[in-house]
């Protein structure tokens, strides 16, 4: 996904949240949380999962 596509998708989410009556601070908080969850998901699914060896 290109950076322009990511920015476009993010603005689309902002518009949806704003249209639902959320304030700027509220939707920034929600989008930050969604990005955190997405990053966590990507780090814990293959091929990005690091295997820890137990000794």
Backbone as CSV, one residue per row, in Angstrom:
resi,resn,N_x,N_y,N_z,CA_x,CA_y,CA_z,C_x,C_y,C_z
1,UNK,0.847,-1.164,0.000,0.000,0.000,0.000,0.901,1.239,0.000
2,UNK,0.603,2.174,-0.833,1.414,3.385,-0.943,1.080,4.354,0.187
3,UNK,2.016,5.248,0.503,1.726,6.246,1.534,0.492,7.099,1.195
4,UNK,0.314,7.427,-0.068,-0.849,8.224,-0.470,-2.149,7.459,-0.217
5,UNK,-2.141,6.155,-0.451,-3.333,5.334,-0.210,-3.647,5.254,1.281
6,UNK,-2.604,5.164,2.106,-2.799,5.114,3.558,-3.387,6.432,4.051
7,UNK,-2.847,7.536,3.567,-3.359,8.857,3.968,-4.808,9.013,3.532
8,UNK,-5.121,8.579,2.323,-6.487,8.676,1.823,-7.448,7.858,2.680
9,UNK,-7.040,6.637,3.020,-7.887,5.785,3.855,-8.081,6.397,5.240
10,UNK,-7.023,6.972,5.790,-7.107,7.601,7.100,-8.068,8.788,7.077
11,UNK,-7.993,9.608,6.031,-8.918,10.738,5.922,-10.356,10.268,5.754
12,UNK,-10.550,9.160,5.058,-11.900,8.613,4.928,-12.456,8.214,6.293
13,UNK,-11.621,7.586,7.127,-12.045,7.238,8.485,-12.357,8.501,9.284
14,UNK,-11.521,9.531,9.134,-11.758,10.798,9.838,-13.106,11.385,9.452
15,UNK,-13.412,11.359,8.173,-14.685,11.915,7.703,-15.878,11.142,8.262
16,UNK,-15.768,9.829,8.311,-16.860,9.010,8.864,-17.069,9.336,10.337
17,UNK,-15.980,9.398,11.095,-16.108,9.684,12.521,-16.632,11.091,12.760
18,UNK,-16.156,12.058,11.978,-16.625,13.440,12.129,-18.117,13.533,11.812
19,UNK,-18.534,12.832,10.758,-19.947,12.851,10.379,-20.836,12.198,11.427
20,UNK,-20.261,11.333,12.250,-21.013,10.709,13.334,-21.067,11.587,14.578
21,UNK,-20.502,12.797,14.491,-20.594,13.749,15.592,-19.446,13.724,16.577
22,UNK,-18.374,13.023,16.264,-17.235,12.988,17.179,-16.400,14.250,17.013
23,UNK,-15.799,14.693,18.096,-14.927,15.855,18.039,-13.560,15.437,17.505
24,UNK,-12.760,16.428,17.146,-11.424,16.172,16.607,-10.596,15.311,17.564
25,UNK,-10.588,15.683,18.826,-9.808,14.924,19.811,-10.275,13.493,19.940
26,UNK,-11.591,13.279,19.879,-12.133,11.925,19.986,-11.722,11.059,18.809
27,UNK,-11.820,11.604,17.592,-11.485,10.716,16.481,-9.996,10.534,16.304
28,UNK,-9.183,11.487,16.749,-7.734,11.259,16.747,-7.404,10.118,17.705
29,UNK,-8.048,10.112,18.864,-7.836,9.037,19.834,-8.245,7.682,19.245
30,UNK,-9.403,7.624,18.623,-9.892,6.366,18.054,-8.998,5.866,16.923
31,UNK,-8.569,6.775,16.043,-7.710,6.370,14.929,-6.336,5.923,15.419
32,UNK,-5.824,6.579,16.450,-4.544,6.163,17.031,-4.657,4.749,17.587
33,UNK,-5.749,4.467,18.271,-5.966,3.137,18.825,-6.088,2.091,17.717
34,UNK,-6.813,2.416,16.638,-6.938,1.480,15.513,-5.591,1.207,14.862
35,UNK,-4.774,2.248,14.703,-3.438,2.056,14.123,-2.566,1.185,15.026
36,UNK,-2.661,1.396,16.344,-1.926,0.572,17.289,-2.335,-0.895,17.164
37,UNK,-3.637,-1.153,17.098,-4.117,-2.525,16.968,-3.649,-3.158,15.662
38,UNK,-3.661,-2.390,14.581,-3.207,-2.900,13.282,-1.725,-3.233,13.333
39,UNK,-0.926,-2.352,13.927,0.512,-2.618,14.031,0.767,-3.853,14.886
40,UNK,0.038,-3.994,15.984,0.202,-5.161,16.848,-0.164,-6.441,16.102
41,UNK,-1.254,-6.389,15.343,-1.668,-7.555,14.564,-0.607,-7.934,13.543
42,UNK,-0.046,-6.956,12.866,0.979,-7.241,11.860,2.248,-7.808,12.474
43,UNK,2.566,-7.394,13.698,3.767,-7.909,14.357,3.582,-9.318,14.893
44,UNK,2.333,-9.755,15.071,2.103,-11.066,15.674,1.603,-12.110,14.685
45,UNK,1.544,-11.760,13.414,1.140,-12.728,12.403,2.302,-12.966,11.439
46,UNK,2.419,-14.169,10.899,3.505,-14.470,9.975,3.492,-13.523,8.791
47,UNK,4.587,-13.178,8.226,5.947,-13.658,8.479,6.710,-12.842,9.502
48,UNK,6.057,-11.952,10.232,6.747,-11.044,11.143,6.902,-11.593,12.553
49,UNK,6.377,-12.752,12.820,6.465,-13.318,14.163,7.885,-13.804,14.409
50,UNK,8.464,-13.323,15.479,9.800,-13.818,15.831,9.635,-14.968,16.815
51,UNK,10.374,-16.002,16.582,10.283,-17.153,17.480,11.320,-17.009,18.574
52,UNK,10.895,-17.159,19.798,11.790,-17.089,20.938,12.191,-18.505,21.322
53,UNK,13.459,-18.702,21.444,13.960,-20.025,21.821,14.058,-20.118,23.322
54,UNK,13.515,-21.154,23.880,13.633,-21.353,25.327,14.836,-22.261,25.579
55,UNK,15.622,-21.899,26.574,16.826,-22.670,26.877,16.629,-23.510,28.084
